[in-house]
């Protein structure tokens, strides 16, 4: 045998031994509880049992049908109800709820990054094991996602978008100061070619999705909340470029015309959708576009807005649009539009994401449908990025949370999550 062959054989043997040792050392967990919300089947299962190994769900059954593997670590949650880790499709993880209006001028990418670390831990402890972040300065959400993935800091799985793309003077521009200061939003782009280039730049620096502003918004200065800010041609260029790169697209859109053109352009989700009409509902159903509607935060904006620096004109916009958005949510859901769970966390304090469940039920959903919106429906809408999440099923990531009683009987319990496991690790 040649020296090279001897070395190769020895190396192969060593690697195999290490692999077998690693497999033998793999921790197996046997988790039980009083109830489980099966969001796939839309039912509650009594006395569930789940076998978890290396962060993945290996088997799901009941205490009588699924025995604990030999040597497994046992976690018995007693009278609690387990359900899949939650997904919030519209979060600003690096933003603070007390830094609105002119206070935001003091925020830099450095302070965003620091806030993001704190907010990520709070969000995870609230039961949200996956979030889609839709706008962050300096690609701070990309850095935070990487830090969480490597185990450096605790937090939910983050699908980052980097800075949100928008038109000059639009909702995604920075309009607080006059021309003298020459401040321009980080991802402002006008015209199809410039927009395509901006999509490529954002993808280059690590974004896993794209967010853009199709219309005006509540918190932008000097625009109308529903006014369209990109043409259909510009939106089509943006979406086609993003899809070519394998990125899903979220469109901030309050006004009906901007919503409909964004759907025609092929976006994957409409964010806010406040003034959508029947034609928009029909287009969304025909194109398979989901609505992500933040119907809780109106309470926070109108109750606390003045204290946290929200501009008077923004409060006026919210008074005009808040109730209408909830009525649109009800109408869209009744018409059959796909509804995902998105809260706009960062406008209100992080960790309060679960308060939206009660609003979704108040405005037309059953508790099970609201829970499905934050699990199976959002996971499906994420495409490949949601393949391993959203359900307590064999082969999925072991993202499991627990609450103190059955949320299908009392949805308010989702506001106080008492157990969080992400990828098999208890937080």
C-alpha positions as CSV (number, residue, x, y, z in Angstrom):
1,X,0.0,0.0,0.0
2,X,1.4,3.4,-0.9
3,X,2.0,6.1,1.7
4,X,-0.9,8.2,0.2
5,X,-3.3,5.3,0.4
6,X,-2.3,4.6,4.0
7,X,-2.9,8.3,4.9
8,X,-6.2,8.3,3.0
9,X,-7.4,5.1,4.7
10,X,-6.5,6.5,8.1
11,X,-8.2,9.8,7.5
12,X,-11.4,8.1,6.3
13,X,-11.4,5.8,9.3
14,X,-10.9,8.8,11.6
15,X,-13.8,10.8,10.0
16,X,-16.1,7.8,10.2
17,X,-15.3,7.3,13.9
18,X,-15.9,11.0,14.6
19,X,-19.2,10.8,12.7
20,X,-20.3,7.7,14.6
21,X,-19.3,9.3,17.9
22,X,-21.2,12.4,17.0
23,X,-24.3,10.4,16.1
24,X,-24.1,8.4,19.4
25,X,-23.8,11.7,21.3
26,X,-26.8,13.3,19.6
27,X,-29.2,14.4,22.3
28,X,-32.7,13.0,22.1
29,X,-35.6,14.8,23.8
30,X,-39.0,13.4,24.6
31,X,-41.5,16.3,25.1
32,X,-45.0,15.9,26.5
33,X,-47.9,18.2,27.4
34,X,-51.6,18.1,28.0
35,X,-52.6,19.4,24.6
36,X,-51.1,20.3,21.2
37,X,-52.5,22.6,18.5
38,X,-52.1,20.8,15.2
39,X,-52.1,23.7,12.8
40,X,-51.9,21.5,9.8
41,X,-55.0,19.5,10.6
42,X,-56.7,22.4,12.4
43,X,-57.4,20.4,15.5
44,X,-56.3,20.1,19.1
45,X,-54.6,16.8,20.2
46,X,-54.7,15.6,23.8
47,X,-51.7,14.1,25.5
48,X,-49.2,14.8,22.7
49,X,-45.7,13.4,22.7
50,X,-42.8,14.6,20.5
51,X,-39.4,13.1,19.9
52,X,-36.7,15.6,19.0
53,X,-33.1,14.9,17.9
54,X,-30.4,17.3,16.7
55,X,-32.9,20.2,16.5
56,X,-35.4,18.3,14.3
57,X,-38.7,16.7,15.1
58,X,-38.3,12.9,14.5
59,X,-41.8,11.7,15.5
60,X,-45.1,13.0,16.8
61,X,-47.8,11.0,18.5
62,X,-49.4,10.7,21.9
63,X,-48.1,9.5,25.3
64,X,-49.8,6.1,24.7
65,X,-48.8,5.7,21.0
66,X,-45.2,7.1,21.1
67,X,-42.9,5.8,23.8
68,X,-39.8,7.7,25.0
69,X,-36.6,6.5,23.3
70,X,-34.1,4.9,25.6
71,X,-31.9,7.5,27.3
72,X,-34.0,10.4,26.0
73,X,-34.1,13.6,28.0
74,X,-37.7,14.2,29.2
75,X,-39.5,17.5,29.2
76,X,-43.0,17.3,30.6
77,X,-45.0,20.5,30.3
78,X,-47.8,19.2,32.5
79,X,-51.1,21.0,31.8
80,X,-49.7,23.3,29.1
81,X,-50.7,23.4,25.4
82,X,-47.9,23.2,22.8
83,X,-48.0,24.7,19.3
84,X,-45.5,25.5,16.6
85,X,-43.1,28.3,17.0
86,X,-44.7,31.5,15.7
87,X,-43.9,33.5,12.5
88,X,-44.2,37.3,12.3
89,X,-44.0,38.4,8.7
90,X,-43.6,42.1,9.3
91,X,-41.1,43.2,11.9
92,X,-38.6,46.0,12.3
93,X,-36.3,44.2,14.7
94,X,-33.7,47.0,14.9
95,X,-36.3,49.7,15.6
96,X,-37.4,51.1,18.9
97,X,-41.0,52.0,19.7
98,X,-39.9,55.2,21.5
99,X,-37.9,56.6,18.7
100,X,-40.5,57.9,16.2
101,X,-40.5,61.2,14.3
102,X,-37.6,63.6,14.8
103,X,-36.2,61.3,17.5
104,X,-35.3,58.9,14.7
105,X,-32.6,61.3,13.5
106,X,-30.5,60.2,16.5
107,X,-30.6,56.6,15.3
108,X,-27.5,55.2,13.5
109,X,-26.8,51.7,12.1
110,X,-24.7,51.2,15.3
111,X,-27.6,52.0,17.6
112,X,-29.9,49.9,15.4
113,X,-27.6,46.9,15.8
114,X,-27.5,47.3,19.6
115,X,-31.3,47.6,19.8
116,X,-31.7,44.7,17.5
117,X,-29.8,42.4,19.8
118,X,-32.1,43.3,22.7
119,X,-35.2,43.2,20.6
120,X,-34.4,39.8,19.2
121,X,-34.2,38.1,22.6
122,X,-37.5,39.7,23.7
123,X,-39.2,38.6,20.5
124,X,-38.0,35.0,20.9
125,X,-39.2,34.9,24.5
126,X,-42.6,35.9,23.2
127,X,-42.8,32.7,21.2
128,X,-41.8,34.0,17.8
129,X,-39.1,31.7,16.5
130,X,-39.0,33.1,12.9
131,X,-39.5,36.7,11.7
132,X,-39.3,38.4,8.4
133,X,-37.6,41.8,8.9
134,X,-38.8,44.4,6.5
135,X,-36.5,47.3,6.6
136,X,-33.3,48.1,8.5
137,X,-30.5,50.6,8.1
138,X,-27.0,49.6,7.2
139,X,-27.9,46.0,6.7
140,X,-28.1,45.6,10.5
141,X,-30.8,42.9,10.2
142,X,-28.4,40.9,8.0
143,X,-25.7,41.1,10.6
144,X,-28.1,40.3,13.4
145,X,-29.5,37.3,11.5
146,X,-25.9,36.0,11.0
147,X,-25.1,36.5,14.7
148,X,-28.2,34.5,15.8
149,X,-27.5,31.8,13.3
150,X,-24.0,31.3,14.6
151,X,-25.3,31.2,18.2
152,X,-23.5,34.4,19.2
153,X,-26.8,36.0,20.5
154,X,-30.2,34.6,21.1
155,X,-33.1,35.5,18.9
156,X,-35.6,34.2,16.3
157,X,-34.6,33.0,12.8
158,X,-34.5,36.2,10.8
159,X,-35.3,36.6,7.1
160,X,-33.7,40.0,6.5
161,X,-34.5,42.5,3.7
162,X,-31.8,45.2,4.4
163,X,-33.0,48.7,3.7
164,X,-36.5,49.2,2.1
165,X,-36.5,50.4,-1.5
166,X,-38.5,53.5,-2.3
167,X,-39.0,56.5,-4.6
168,X,-37.5,60.0,-4.0
169,X,-39.6,61.8,-1.5
170,X,-41.7,58.7,-0.8
171,X,-42.4,56.6,2.3
172,X,-39.0,54.9,2.1
173,X,-37.1,58.1,1.7
174,X,-36.0,60.3,4.6
175,X,-38.1,63.4,4.5
176,X,-37.7,64.9,8.0
177,X,-35.2,67.7,7.1
178,X,-35.1,70.4,4.4
179,X,-32.9,70.4,1.3
180,X,-30.0,72.1,3.1
181,X,-29.1,68.9,4.9
182,X,-29.3,66.8,1.7
183,X,-30.4,63.6,3.5
184,X,-31.6,60.8,1.2
185,X,-32.9,57.4,2.2
186,X,-30.5,54.5,1.9
187,X,-32.3,52.6,-0.8
188,X,-33.9,55.4,-2.9
189,X,-34.1,54.5,-6.5
190,X,-36.2,55.9,-9.4
191,X,-36.9,54.4,-12.8
192,X,-36.7,50.7,-13.8
193,X,-32.9,50.5,-14.4
194,X,-32.0,52.2,-11.1
195,X,-34.5,50.0,-9.2
196,X,-33.1,46.8,-10.7
197,X,-29.6,47.9,-9.7
198,X,-30.8,48.6,-6.1
199,X,-32.3,45.1,-5.9
200,X,-29.0,43.6,-7.0
201,X,-27.1,45.7,-4.4
202,X,-29.4,44.7,-1.6
203,X,-29.1,41.0,-2.6
204,X,-25.3,41.4,-2.8
205,X,-25.1,42.4,0.9
206,X,-27.1,39.5,2.2
207,X,-30.8,40.2,2.1
208,X,-33.0,37.2,1.8
209,X,-36.1,39.1,0.7
210,X,-37.0,42.5,-0.7
211,X,-39.2,45.2,0.7
212,X,-40.3,48.3,-1.2
213,X,-42.8,51.1,-0.8
214,X,-45.5,51.2,-3.4
215,X,-47.5,53.9,-1.7
216,X,-47.3,56.5,1.0
217,X,-47.5,55.6,4.7
218,X,-48.5,56.7,8.2
219,X,-45.0,57.6,9.5
220,X,-43.5,59.4,6.5
221,X,-43.6,63.2,6.4
222,X,-45.1,65.1,3.5
223,X,-47.0,62.3,1.6
224,X,-50.5,61.0,1.6
225,X,-51.0,57.6,3.2
226,X,-52.5,56.0,0.1
227,X,-50.9,57.8,-2.7
228,X,-49.1,55.6,-5.3
229,X,-45.3,56.2,-5.4
230,X,-44.0,53.7,-8.0
231,X,-45.5,53.1,-11.5
232,X,-46.5,49.6,-12.6
233,X,-43.4,49.6,-14.9
234,X,-41.1,50.3,-12.0
235,X,-42.8,47.7,-9.7
236,X,-42.6,45.1,-12.4
237,X,-38.9,45.7,-12.9
238,X,-38.3,45.4,-9.2
239,X,-40.3,42.2,-8.7
240,X,-38.9,40.5,-11.8
241,X,-35.3,41.3,-10.8
242,X,-35.9,40.0,-7.2
243,X,-37.6,36.8,-8.4
244,X,-34.8,36.2,-10.8
245,X,-32.4,36.3,-7.8
246,X,-34.7,33.9,-5.8
247,X,-36.0,36.6,-3.4
248,X,-39.6,37.0,-2.3
249,X,-41.0,40.6,-2.4
250,X,-43.1,42.5,0.1
251,X,-44.8,45.7,-0.9
252,X,-45.7,48.3,1.6
253,X,-49.1,49.5,0.2
254,X,-52.0,51.3,1.8
255,X,-53.8,52.8,-1.2
256,X,-56.0,50.7,-3.6
257,X,-54.2,51.7,-6.8
258,X,-50.8,51.0,-5.5
259,X,-52.0,47.7,-4.0
260,X,-53.5,46.6,-7.3
261,X,-50.4,47.5,-9.4
262,X,-48.1,45.8,-6.9
263,X,-50.2,42.6,-7.3
264,X,-50.1,42.9,-11.1
265,X,-46.3,43.3,-10.8
266,X,-46.2,39.9,-9.1
267,X,-45.4,40.8,-5.4
268,X,-45.6,38.0,-2.9
269,X,-47.2,39.9,0.0
270,X,-49.0,43.2,0.4
271,X,-48.1,44.9,3.7
272,X,-50.8,46.9,5.5
273,X,-53.4,46.7,2.6
274,X,-55.5,49.3,4.4
275,X,-57.6,50.6,1.6
276,X,-57.8,47.5,-0.6
277,X,-61.1,47.1,-2.4
278,X,-63.0,44.2,-4.0
279,X,-61.0,44.4,-7.2
280,X,-57.8,44.2,-5.1
281,X,-59.2,41.1,-3.3
282,X,-60.0,39.4,-6.6
283,X,-56.5,40.2,-8.0
284,X,-54.8,38.9,-4.8
285,X,-56.7,35.6,-5.1
286,X,-56.0,35.3,-8.8
287,X,-52.3,35.9,-8.3
288,X,-51.8,34.0,-5.1
289,X,-50.8,37.2,-3.2
290,X,-51.0,37.2,0.6
291,X,-52.0,40.2,2.7
292,X,-50.0,41.0,5.9
293,X,-52.2,43.4,7.9
294,X,-51.0,44.9,11.2
295,X,-54.3,45.4,12.8
296,X,-53.1,45.6,16.5
297,X,-50.8,48.5,16.4
298,X,-53.5,51.2,15.9
299,X,-54.2,50.9,19.6
300,X,-50.6,51.6,20.5
301,X,-50.2,54.4,18.0
302,X,-53.2,56.4,19.1
303,X,-52.7,55.6,22.8
304,X,-49.0,56.2,23.1
305,X,-48.0,58.0,19.9
306,X,-47.6,61.6,21.2
307,X,-45.4,60.4,24.1
308,X,-43.0,58.5,21.8
309,X,-42.5,61.3,19.3
310,X,-45.0,60.3,16.5
311,X,-45.6,63.4,14.4
312,X,-49.0,65.1,14.6
313,X,-49.6,64.6,10.8
314,X,-48.8,60.9,11.3
315,X,-51.3,60.6,14.1
316,X,-53.9,62.3,11.9
317,X,-53.2,59.7,9.2
318,X,-53.6,56.9,11.7
319,X,-56.9,58.3,12.9
320,X,-58.0,58.3,9.2
321,X,-56.9,54.8,8.4
322,X,-56.8,52.7,11.5
323,X,-60.5,51.6,11.7
324,X,-60.7,51.3,7.9
325,X,-57.7,48.9,7.9
326,X,-59.5,46.6,10.4
327,X,-62.6,46.7,8.3
328,X,-60.6,45.9,5.2
329,X,-59.0,43.0,7.1
330,X,-62.4,41.6,7.8
331,X,-63.6,42.0,4.2
332,X,-60.4,40.6,2.7
333,X,-60.6,37.5,4.9
334,X,-64.2,36.9,4.2
335,X,-63.5,37.1,0.4
336,X,-60.9,34.4,0.6
337,X,-57.6,36.4,0.4
338,X,-54.7,34.5,2.0
339,X,-53.9,36.2,5.3
340,X,-50.5,35.9,7.0
341,X,-49.5,37.2,10.4
342,X,-47.6,40.5,10.4
343,X,-47.6,43.1,13.2
344,X,-45.2,46.0,12.4
345,X,-43.3,45.3,15.6
346,X,-41.0,48.2,16.3
347,X,-43.9,50.6,15.8
348,X,-45.1,49.2,19.2
349,X,-42.8,47.5,21.7
350,X,-41.2,44.3,20.7
351,X,-42.5,41.3,22.6
352,X,-46.1,42.4,22.3
353,X,-46.5,40.7,18.9
354,X,-49.0,38.2,20.4
355,X,-51.5,40.9,21.1
356,X,-52.5,40.8,17.5
357,X,-54.1,37.4,17.8
358,X,-57.0,38.8,19.7
359,X,-57.6,41.5,17.1
360,X,-57.6,39.0,14.3
361,X,-60.3,37.0,16.1
362,X,-62.2,40.2,16.9
363,X,-62.2,41.0,13.2
364,X,-63.4,37.8,11.8
365,X,-61.0,34.8,12.2
366,X,-61.5,31.8,14.5
367,X,-58.7,31.3,17.0
368,X,-57.5,28.3,14.9
369,X,-57.4,30.4,11.7
370,X,-55.4,33.2,13.5
371,X,-52.9,30.6,14.8
372,X,-52.6,29.1,11.3
373,X,-51.9,32.5,9.9
374,X,-48.9,32.7,12.2
375,X,-47.7,29.2,11.5
376,X,-48.6,27.1,8.4
377,X,-49.9,29.9,6.2
378,X,-46.9,32.2,6.8
379,X,-44.5,29.2,6.4
380,X,-46.1,28.4,3.0
381,X,-45.9,32.0,1.9
382,X,-42.2,32.1,2.6
383,X,-41.6,29.3,0.1
384,X,-38.3,27.5,0.5
385,X,-37.4,29.6,3.5
386,X,-40.5,28.3,5.3
387,X,-40.1,24.7,4.3
388,X,-38.8,23.5,7.7
389,X,-41.0,25.6,10.0
390,X,-44.7,26.3,10.9
391,X,-45.8,22.9,12.1
392,X,-45.1,20.3,14.8
393,X,-44.5,17.5,12.2
394,X,-41.8,14.9,11.6
395,X,-38.9,16.4,9.6
396,X,-39.6,20.0,10.7
397,X,-37.3,22.2,12.8
398,X,-38.1,21.6,16.5
399,X,-39.6,25.1,17.0
400,X,-42.2,24.5,19.8
401,X,-43.8,26.9,22.2
402,X,-46.3,26.4,25.0
403,X,-49.0,28.5,26.7
404,X,-50.9,27.8,29.9
405,X,-54.2,26.7,28.4
406,X,-55.9,26.0,25.0
407,X,-55.6,29.1,22.8
408,X,-58.4,27.8,20.6
409,X,-60.7,28.4,23.6
410,X,-59.1,31.6,24.8
411,X,-56.8,33.3,22.2
412,X,-55.6,35.9,24.8
413,X,-53.3,33.2,26.3
414,X,-51.0,33.8,23.3
415,X,-49.9,37.0,24.9
416,X,-48.1,35.1,27.7
417,X,-46.0,32.3,26.2
418,X,-44.4,30.2,29.0
419,X,-42.1,27.9,27.1
420,X,-39.9,28.4,24.0
421,X,-37.9,25.9,22.1
422,X,-36.1,26.8,18.8
423,X,-34.3,24.2,16.8
424,X,-34.4,21.9,19.8
425,X,-32.9,24.3,22.2
426,X,-34.9,25.6,25.2
427,X,-34.7,29.3,25.7
